[in-house]
Amino acid sequence: MRLAVFFSAAVLLGCLSTSSHANDFFQVPVPSDAKELARLDSKMPAVLSYFSQRSAMALRDYYVQQLGEPQSEQTVFGREQLYFNVNGQQVRIMISSRDDWQQVDIMVQN
């Protein structure tokens, strides 16, 4: 019985910690409709890739609203790249179109 309670608590805590990770990545916000594709966060640089059905412009506006104006931005091979400083860490957010979805790649480095 104690073992069942322990495992139930562990599963519940695991679910709670997973849901908190879904809203941000190294203090970089992630939109609620994000469908995570890949997460590499065990060492720096850390990378999160996700898909969103928001338009590229809506995603850009989301990050400007959440993080302020980017330090710099550029378009390379049709992919918009936004550069921010978040709590002393360099953050690059790359937005690219894939069919009706947008792929967003977030890279955080010291």
Stockholm file with secondary structure:
# STOCKHOLM 1.0

chainA/1-110         MRLAVFFSAAVLLGCLSTSSHANDFFQVPVPSDAKELARLDSKMPAVLSYFSQRSAMALRDYYVQQLGEPQSEQTVFGREQLYFNVNGQQVRIMISSRDDWQQVDIMVQN
#=GR chainA/1-110 SS CHHHHHHHHHHHHHHHHHHHHTTEETTEECCTTCEEEEEECSSSSEEEEEEESSCHHHHHHHHHHHHCSCSEEEEETTEEEEEEEETTEEEEEEEEEETTEEEEEEEEEC
#=GC SS_cons         CHHHHHHHHHHHHHHHHHHHHTTEETTEECCTTCEEEEEECSSSSEEEEEEESSCHHHHHHHHHHHHCSCSEEEEETTEEEEEEEETTEEEEEEEEEETTEEEEEEEEEC
//
